[in-house]
Amino acid sequence: MWKQWVASATAVIAVVLFTLPAPARADDARDPRDQASSRRGTERAHAVWRDWTTIGAVGTVDERDQGMQAINGWVHIREDVTGTLNLRYNVTAVDGLFGGEGVELGVRFIDNGADAQVVVRLQQYALETGDGTTLLTLDSNEFSARDEFQLQTEVACGVRFNFFPYAYYLDVELRKTHATGRPALAIIQLASVRCP
């Protein structure tokens, strides 16, 4: 009788376990603003958000531009300096860069007017030939100027990552032509998206 009870209890536990929803995992977090599509209306290639993301503060600064930048978790040109600050960010292969027909570039930046500009270019670099190609560009001058951070995106359909013959990086320019300019970069994100 005891063996029958154990067998029955085991069967009930198995049924309960198979019918319970799986617990949520931290890495399965989805964007609460929009779980089905990107900010530009293109559908994400993955149901789970595993995009490539970096903060402005970790970019590699060109040697000639050392001392121009100020870093506060984000990067900007110091108040006492004008010119162009060049930064580069290596792009590594993560799940969120594969499976779609295009690439979405999201950038959180400040461009407060005519004396400031932020340009982010996704570059492809060929392993065998060393040739470089610009795949996608986001230029802050294409959007309204603001004194605070704004998030904007650009999408390039037909662009897919292939890390076997290519390396990828983001080439960033912060341009400040007058003391009143305040170009700044906080976050960059890349994702594979489905194109219409």
N, C-alpha and C positions, 0 to 999 in steps of 0.2 A: 504494500500500500504506500509506504514511504517513497519507493522508487517511482510509482505512478504520479504521486504528488510533485516530485522533483521534475519529472518529465513535463507535466502540465504547466508548472510554473515557468520552466525554461521556454516552452512554446509561447506563453503569454508575453514574457519579457522580449522575446525575439520579435513578435508581432508589434509590440509597442515601439521598440527601437527602430524598426523599419518604417513605421508610419510617422514618427516624429520628424519635424523639419530639422535639417542640419543646422548646427549653431553657426551664427555669423562669425566670420574671421575678420581680423583687422585689415588684411590685405584685399578683402572683397568690398571695401568701401566704394560706393559709387558717388558721383557728383550729385549732391542733393538738389541742385538747381535744375538738372535735366538728365534723366537716366537713359534716355534713348538716343539723344543726338548731341552733336557738338554745339558750340556757341554760334556757328554759322549755318546750322540747319543740316549739315551733313551727318549721316549716321556713323557712329563709332564702329570700328571693325571688331571690337571686343566688348562683351557685355560687362566685364569687369575692367575698371579703369586702372591700367598699368602703364601709363604714359611715361615718356622720358621727360624729366623735369629737373631744372637747376635754379639756383638763386644767383642773382647778379654778382654777389660778392665773391664768387669763386672763379671768375673768369681769369684767364692768363692775360696779363697786360703786356703789350709790346714794350720792348726795352726803351725805345725813344720816348714813350709816354709815362714812364715811371715818375711818380710824384704828382701826376695830374689828378689822380683819383682820390676820392674819399669813400670809405666803406662803412656802412652802418647796417649791415645785413643786406643792403642794396648798394649799388655803385653809382656814383655821380662825379662830375668834374668839380674840383674845389672852387670855392667862391672867388679866389684871387687869381684864377687861371682861365684863359680862353684857348680854344683850339679843338682838336679832335682826339678823343681817347679811343684807342683800338683795343678790343678784347676778343679772345677766342675761347670757345667752349667745345670740348670734345664730346661727340655724340656716341654713346655706346648702345649696343643691341639689347633692347628689352622687349618683352612681349607686345607692349602697346604700339610698337612701330611696324607690326606685320599684320597681314590679313586683309587689308583694304585696297582700294584702288587709288588712293591719294594720301596726301600728308597735310595735316593742319598744324600751323605754327601759331601758338598763343604767346603774347608778350604783355607783361604788366610794366608800364613805363610812365614817366612824366615827360611831356613836351609842353612847355608853358607859352609857346608862341614862336615868333619869327627868329628869335635868337637861340633856339634850341631845336635839336633833331635827334632822333634815335632810329638807327637803321640796323635791322637784323637780317642776315642772309644765311640761308642753309646752303652749305657748300659740299660738293661731292669731289673726292680726290681719288683718282685712279691709281691703283697699286702698280700696274705694269708700266704705264706711260708717264705718270706724274701729272697728267692733265687735270685741271680743276674746272668745275662747272657750278654755276649758281642755279640751284633748283627752285628756290622760293625766297621772296623778299618781303619783309614787313617794314614800311617806312612810316614813321610817326606823322610826317607832313600830310599823309593821306587822310588823317583823322583830325577832328576838332582839337584845338589846343586846350589844355586844362592845367590848373595849378596843382592838382593832386593826381595820384596814380590812377590810370585807367587800364582796362584790359581790352585788347583788340586781337583779332585773329585774321589770318590769311590762309587760304586753302589752295593747293595745287593738285588737281586731278591728273592721273597718269604718272605720278611720281611714286616710286616704291623703293624701299631700302633693300640693298643687297650688300651685306658686309663681306662677302667673299672677295670680289674684285675691287671694292671701294672702301674708303674711310670717309667719315662724315664729321663736319664740325660746323659751328655757328660762328660767323664773323660779325662782330658787333662794332658799330661806331656810335659814340656819343659826341655830338657836335655842339659847341657853344661858341657863338660868334660875338657875343657882347656879355658884359657882367650881369645883365638882367636874365640871361638864359639859364634854365635849370634842367637840363636833360638828365634823366636818371633811369636806371633799369633795376627792377626788383626780381622778376621771375620770367623764365622762358619755359615753354612746354611744347613738346612735339607728340603727335598722335597719328596713327594710321586711321583713315576714315573711308567710308564707302561713299562714292561719288554718284550723283543722279545720272 
